Amino acid sequence: MMALLATMPCWAGGSIQLDGPRGGWQHSGLQNELERGTAAYPKPPVDRGAQRYRTLIEGRLLQMGKNRKPHLLVVNGNPMPLYTDEQGHFARPYAFGPGSNSIEIRTPDGKERKRVQFYDNYTTKTKARLRAILTWDDPHAEVDLHVIAPNGAHAFWANPQLGDGGGLDVDSVDGAGPEIFSSAAPQSGNWLFYINYWGNFNEAGYNFDDDRNEQVVITARLSLIFNENTLNERRESFVVPLRKVGDLTLGRAIRL
């Protein structure tokens, strides 16, 4: 049911336009304008994730003003800054689990919000018992999630999939994430989640100059979701500061 949103109709209202899958979203308070954004930030978005069912959240923000402070994109309760191109178009990769999902976009002042709730009934998907989502607040920084499983297996950008089927659903290079790791049957034992400020990324490519990012201190947010979309769902969130290229920080250690 989920497909690349670039080919789908656009739900619009106020200063926010949000594309959605045809027949796939139960929308709330939005009107169908039959328009769709065609650009991304940057263009095209870069996603090195290796797992299936990745899709895009696309749309356009209007009347952004001169300060161009980022809107907030909240997916299933997970917030992240939403950066755009000069015309206000955005495209963010994401991996939705089966069941009920929500997308909300908020203006910087919080006065306007657009929310879409939809049900993903993809029958071949399995629910994630463990999911990790990493976002950050600098559109020019490239931040990586590293996950160490109890057996020592290491999931990261160069090795996105683990032998047991878990791995990176989304490995977003541009913008402010997300990076998403999920496992339907996580091993018992100690799990380690590291955050690495790898470098910077813009339309010209990679660079490793500490002065080429926007934030003096980058705020990374690591969210861990257990038993997603079940009655036993539980989540934890942690904020990690990153100050210079090369920073490697243990975001969280857990035991399952």
Beta strands, then each sheet from edge to edge (+ up, - down):
strand 1: 10-13
strand 2: 16-19
strand 3: 26-27
strand 4: 31-32
strand 5: 54-61
strand 6: 71-75
strand 7: 78-82
strand 8: 89-95
strand 9: 99-106
strand 10: 113-120
strand 11: 130-136
strand 12: 141-148
strand 13: 154-155
strand 14: 167-171
strand 15: 179-183
strand 16: 190-202
strand 17: 205-207
strand 18: 218-226
strand 19: 234-242
strand 20: 248-255
sheet 1: 4+ 1- 2+ 5- 8+
sheet 2: 3+ 10- 9+ 6- 7+
sheet 3: 14+ 15- 11+ 18- 19+
sheet 4: 13+ 12- 16+ 17-
sheet 5: 13+ 12- 16+ 20-
end
